[in-house]
């Protein structure tokens, strides 16, 4: 039997009007310390987004999501947060914020394959 590893995940949400607290799920971020894994997957359904929030600035949204992905990946040009160890990057990305891109609370689970878990969660919670 394969060894199971503790992982944590959060859903990435698009919140066009933070005062209304309405959101669309756009992605998932997964962190597993024992597998040295931190990755995220996201997609923007523009049709659904424009029906939900017709005045949203898609360029600004793209910048926010790209910054999230760059920090998650630890890209050197993504600023000082991206240079931190994966656990600290995950905690920073999942910290409570009042912006157009937010995350859910962090949830735990067990996995034998973090990549497969990321895809499964993305399929279940976003698509």
N, C-alpha and C positions, 0 to 999 in steps of 0.2 A: 504494500500500500504506500502511495506517495505521501510524503510529509505535508501537512497542512500548515500554512503560514497565516498569521494574523495580518489583516490589511485594514485600511481605513479608506473611506471614499466620501465624496460630497458631490452633489448635483450642481452644475453651473447653470445659473438662471439669468435670463434677460428680464430686467425690471424697468420698463420704459418710463413709468411714473412712480417713483419710490413712495410718494405719499399715498398711493392707492394700494400698494403692496400686492399688486397683481404681477404674475410672471409667466414666462414660457421657459420650459427646460430646454437648454441648448447643448449641454455636454455633461461629462463626468470626469472627475479627477480621482486617481487612485494612488495611494501610497502604501508600500509594504517595506518596512525597515529590513526584515530578515532577507528579503530578496533584492535589496538595494534598488527598489523600483519606485519611480515617480513618473507618471504619465497622465495625459488627458486626451480626450477625444471630444470634438464639438462640431456642430453643424448649425447653420442659420437657415431656417426655412423662411425665406423672404416673403412668400405668399401669406403664410400664417402670421408672420410678424407684422406685415402691413395691414392685415385685417384686424389684428389686435391693437396696433399702434400706428396709424397711418402717417403720423408726423415724425416718426423716429428717424434719427440721423444714422443711416447705415454705415457711413464712413467712420463715424465716431465709435460705433459698436464694433466694427471690424478692428479698429485700433486697440480697443480694450481687450478683445479676445486674443488678438495677436500678442499683446503684451503678456497676458496670462500664459499663453502657450510658450513664449520665449523664456519666461521666468521658470515655468515648470521644467523646461528642457535644460535650464542652467546655461543659457547662451551668454557668453561673455559680454556682448553688446547690449544686454537687456537690463543693465544697471546693477547696483550693489546687492539687491535682494537675490538676483539670479546666481550670484557667486556663493551664496550660503549653502550649507549642506542640505540634502533633500528634505529631511524632517522639518527644518526651519522654513524652507521654501513652501512646503505643504501647509504648515501652520499659518504662514503669511497669506497664502492664496485663499485659505478657508476662513480667515478672520472675518468677523462681522463687519460689514460696511454698508454704506448708504449710497450706492452708485448704480449705474445702469447694469453692471455685471456684478452679480452676487453669487454666493454659494449657499447651499442648504447647510444644516447642521452636519457634522461629521458622523458617519455611521461605521461600525466595525463589521468584520466578517472573517471567514477563513477561506483560503484559496490554496490550490496546488499549482496554479498557473495564473500569474497576475495579468498577463496580456489578455488571456481568454476571459478573465473576470472583467477587465475593463470593457471589452467588446460586449459581453453579456449585459452588463449594467447599462451601457450606452443604448443597446437595442431595447432593453426593457423600460428605461426611464426617459429616453429622449425620442426615439423613433416611433 
